[in-house]
């Protein structure tokens, strides 16, 4: 694995993507150590604008007359049966303003990024492990076992995974980020399994594998020691793609209201911004930073995968 990582860092794309995702990880790890605000605490008014300039200059003053966007925000809140009384603008620093519930958007964004990353990593791990196991066993054993596992894999590929995701999510009454990640993971493994099976099939008759068979080594040992190292680079790329796909899938589910509950996530922030009409109100800070964060995370992961492909794929290796 160390040699694999050393080889990967030879790619400029991989290095750039790795640095970007590392900066995001450092942000979500260390930001809560300096800011202890509850991301779900409703301390401010609805859709308060970013006030870093006013806060630093000390000239922030609350207006006696509500602004036009505040009136529109009150009307939107009333449509959902919520209190239409607009809170007075607070003197607290809101670098990215507040959302529809008066929560600090920056704190919520960091917490949502952490939740989405956890879901993506956990879902990617589950999907990669299932796909790797199925692909290795099917490709190495062949025969009836291969036919059965390949049939199951093809069934999952034919049926749209998002439909299965929605059906399972609807049937789960209480959803946390672990449940969401598990549901995403168990529906995202077929393509990994299919690719690993194809590579394993081409490796099972190699000389070193046949030598292990003649030596009486068990199937698990042959798969782990003689086949797995040859597909390790692809497994690494598949894991990165599965993580990126898990983050996007969580955002899609949460936009439909089927994501994790009672916790901030990037998808839920988009759902809240859409439900409470942040765009008509002009509260760009409620959804633009979320879109940028999703784009940064998925772009950096896909860039890492592209860099790995450039290094390990002999067809495009320069």
C-alpha positions in Angstrom: 0.0 0.0 0.0 2.9 2.4 0.7 4.4 1.8 -2.7 0.9 2.3 -4.2 0.5 5.7 -2.5 4.0 6.7 -3.5 3.3 5.9 -7.1 -0.1 7.8 -6.9 1.6 11.0 -5.7 3.5 11.1 -9.0 0.3 12.4 -10.6 -0.3 16.1 -10.5 -4.1 15.5 -10.6 -3.9 13.2 -7.6 -1.8 15.6 -5.6 -4.1 18.5 -6.3 -7.2 16.5 -5.4 -5.6 15.1 -2.3 -4.5 18.5 -1.1 -8.1 19.9 -1.7 -9.8 17.1 0.2 -7.2 17.2 2.9 -7.9 20.9 3.5 -11.6 20.2 3.7 -11.0 17.4 6.2 -8.8 19.6 8.3 -11.6 22.2 8.3 -14.3 19.8 9.5 -11.9 18.4 12.1 -10.5 21.5 13.7 -13.2 24.1 13.2 -15.4 22.6 15.9 -12.5 22.8 18.3 -12.5 26.6 18.1 -16.2 27.1 17.5 -18.5 25.3 20.0 -21.7 26.6 18.6 -24.4 23.9 18.1 -25.0 23.7 14.3 -28.8 23.4 14.9 -29.0 26.2 17.4 -31.5 28.9 16.2 -29.8 32.0 17.5 -30.4 34.5 14.8 -33.2 35.8 12.5 -34.4 34.2 9.4 -32.1 34.6 6.4 -29.9 37.2 8.1 -27.2 38.4 5.6 -23.5 37.8 6.1 -22.4 40.7 8.4 -18.6 40.4 8.7 -18.2 43.9 7.4 -20.7 45.4 9.8 -19.4 43.3 12.7 -15.7 44.4 12.2 -16.6 48.1 11.7 -18.9 48.1 14.6 -21.6 50.0 12.7 -24.2 47.3 12.5 -27.6 48.8 13.4 -31.0 47.0 13.6 -33.6 48.6 11.4 -37.0 49.5 12.9 -38.7 48.8 9.6 -38.4 45.3 8.1 -36.6 45.1 4.8 -38.4 43.8 1.7 -36.7 40.5 1.9 -37.6 40.1 5.6 -41.2 40.7 4.8 -41.1 38.1 2.0 -39.4 35.7 4.4 -42.1 36.3 7.0 -44.7 35.5 4.4 -42.9 32.2 3.5 -42.7 31.2 7.1 -46.4 31.9 7.5 -47.2 29.5 4.6 -45.6 26.7 6.6 -47.6 27.5 9.7 -44.5 28.9 11.5 -44.3 32.2 13.3 -44.1 35.1 11.0 -42.5 37.3 13.6 -39.0 38.2 12.4 -36.3 38.2 15.0 -34.4 41.4 15.5 -31.0 41.3 13.8 -28.5 40.1 16.4 -25.0 41.5 17.1 -23.4 38.1 16.6 -21.0 37.5 13.8 -22.4 35.5 10.9 -19.7 35.1 8.2 -22.2 33.3 5.9 -25.4 34.6 7.4 -28.2 32.5 8.8 -30.6 30.0 7.2 -34.3 29.8 7.3 -34.3 28.7 11.0 -31.9 31.4 12.1 -29.0 29.0 12.4 -25.4 30.0 11.6 -24.8 28.9 8.0 -21.0 28.6 8.4 -21.3 26.3 11.5 -24.0 24.3 9.8 -22.0 24.0 6.6 -19.0 22.6 8.4 -21.2 20.2 10.4 -23.1 19.2 7.2 -19.8 18.6 5.3 -18.6 16.4 8.1 -21.8 14.4 8.1 -21.8 14.0 4.3 -18.1 13.0 4.3 -18.8 10.4 7.0 -21.8 9.0 4.9 -19.7 9.0 1.7 -16.7 7.2 3.4 -18.9 4.7 5.2 -21.0 4.0 2.1 -17.9 3.8 -0.1 -16.3 1.3 2.3 -19.4 -0.9 2.4 -19.9 -0.8 -1.3 -16.3 -1.5 -2.1 -16.0 -4.4 0.4 -19.2 -6.1 -1.0 -18.2 -5.5 -4.6 -14.6 -6.7 -3.9 -15.7 -9.8 -2.2 -18.3 -10.8 -4.7 -16.0 -10.0 -7.7 -13.0 -11.9 -6.3 -15.1 -15.0 -5.3 -17.0 -15.1 -8.6 -13.9 -14.5 -10.8 -11.7 -17.0 -9.0 -14.2 -19.9 -8.6 -16.0 -19.7 -11.9 -18.6 -22.3 -12.8 -21.9 -22.4 -10.9 -20.8 -19.9 -8.1 -19.8 -17.4 -10.8 -23.1 -17.8 -12.6 -25.1 -17.2 -9.4 -23.1 -14.2 -8.2 -23.1 -12.7 -11.7 -26.9 -13.1 -12.0 -27.4 -11.4 -8.7 -25.0 -8.6 -9.7 -26.8 -8.1 -13.1 -30.2 -8.0 -11.3 -28.9 -5.1 -9.1 -27.5 -3.4 -12.2 -30.7 -3.7 -14.2 -32.9 -2.3 -11.4 -32.2 1.4 -10.9 -30.4 1.7 -7.6 -32.0 5.0 -6.8 -35.4 3.4 -6.9 -34.3 0.8 -4.4 -32.7 3.6 -2.3 -36.0 5.5 -2.2 -38.0 2.4 -1.3 -35.7 1.3 1.5 -35.4 4.9 2.8 -39.2 5.3 2.9 -39.6 2.0 4.8 -37.1 3.1 7.5 -38.9 5.1 10.2 -35.8 6.5 11.9 -32.8 7.4 9.8 -29.4 8.5 11.1 -26.2 9.0 9.0 -25.1 5.4 9.7 -28.5 4.0 8.4 -28.3 6.3 5.3 -24.7 5.2 4.6 -25.6 1.5 5.0 -28.6 1.8 2.6 -26.4 3.6 0.0 -23.6 1.1 0.4 -25.6 -2.0 -0.1 -27.1 -0.7 -3.4 -23.9 0.7 -4.9 -21.6 -2.3 -5.2 -22.6 -4.1 -8.5 -20.3 -2.1 -10.8 -17.3 -2.7 -8.6 -18.1 -6.4 -8.4 -18.4 -6.7 -12.1 -15.1 -5.0 -12.8 -13.2 -6.9 -10.1 -14.7 -10.2 -11.4 -13.4 -9.4 -14.9 -9.9 -8.7 -13.7 -9.9 -11.8 -11.4 -11.0 -14.0 -14.2 -7.9 -13.0 -16.2 -5.6 -13.5 -13.2 -6.8 -16.9 -12.0 -4.8 -18.9 -14.6 -1.5 -17.0 -14.1 1.6 -19.1 -13.4 2.0 -17.8 -9.8 -1.7 -18.6 -9.0 -1.3 -22.1 -10.5 1.8 -22.6 -8.4 -0.1 -21.7 -5.3 -2.8 -24.2 -6.2 -0.2 -26.9 -6.7 1.3 -26.0 -3.3 -2.0 -26.7 -1.7 -2.8 -23.2 -0.5 -6.4 -22.5 0.4 -8.7 -20.4 -1.8 -8.8 -17.4 0.7 -5.0 -17.3 0.9 -4.6 -17.5 -2.9 -7.2 -14.7 -3.4 -5.6 -12.4 -0.7 -1.9 -13.0 -1.5 -1.8 -13.8 -5.2 -4.8 -12.0 -6.7 -5.7 -9.0 -4.5 -2.4 -7.2 -4.9 -2.9 -7.1 -8.7 -6.3 -5.4 -8.3 -5.4 -3.1 -5.4 -4.9 -0.1 -7.6 -8.4 -0.5 -9.1 -9.9 -1.1 -5.6 -8.4 2.2 -4.5 -9.9 4.0 -7.5 -13.3 2.2 -7.0 -13.3 3.3 -3.3 -12.7 6.9 -4.2 -15.5 6.9 -6.8 -17.8 5.1 -4.3 -17.2 7.8 -1.7 -18.0 10.6 -4.2 -21.1 8.8 -5.4 -22.2 8.3 -1.8 -22.0 12.0 -1.1 -24.0 12.9 -4.2 -26.5 10.1 -3.4 -27.0 11.4 0.1 -27.6 14.9 -1.3 -30.2 13.5 -3.7 -32.0 11.6 -0.9 -31.9 14.5 1.5 -33.3 16.8 -1.2 -36.3 14.4 -1.2 -36.5 14.5 2.5 -35.3 10.9 2.8 -31.8 11.5 4.2 -30.6 11.5 7.8 -32.8 13.1 10.5 -31.9 15.5 13.3 -28.5 16.2 11.9 -27.0 18.7 9.5 -25.9 17.5 6.1 -25.2 19.1 2.8 -28.3 17.5 1.2 -30.5 18.6 4.1 -29.2 22.2 3.8 -30.2 22.2 0.2 -33.6 20.7 1.1 -34.2 23.5 3.7 -33.1 26.2 1.3 -35.5 24.8 -1.4 -38.4 24.3 0.9 -38.2 27.8 2.4 -37.6 29.5 -0.9 -34.1 30.9 -0.3 -33.7 31.8 -3.9 -36.9 34.0 -4.2 -35.9 35.7 -1.0 -32.5 36.4 -2.3 -30.7 34.4 0.4 -27.9 33.1 -1.8 -25.8 32.3 1.3 -28.2 29.6 2.2 -27.5 27.4 -0.8 -24.5 28.7 -2.8 -21.9 27.7 -0.2 -23.5 24.3 0.0 -23.3 23.9 -3.8 -19.7 25.0 -3.8 -18.8 22.6 -1.0 -20.4 19.6 -2.8 -18.7 20.5 -6.0 -15.3 20.9 -4.3 -15.5 17.5 -2.5 -16.7 15.5 -5.5 -14.4 17.3 -7.9 -11.3 16.7 -5.7 -12.3 13.0 -5.3 -12.8 12.6 -9.0 -9.6 14.4 -9.7 -7.8 11.9 -7.4 -9.4 9.0 -9.3 -8.4 10.5 -12.7 -4.8 10.9 -11.5 -4.7 7.3 -10.3 -6.2 6.1 -13.6 -3.5 8.1 -15.4 -0.8 6.3 -13.4 -2.1 2.7 -13.3 -4.0 2.4 -16.6 -1.4 1.3 -19.2 -3.7 2.4 -22.1 -3.5 6.1 -21.1 -0.2 6.2 -19.2 2.1 8.8 -20.7 
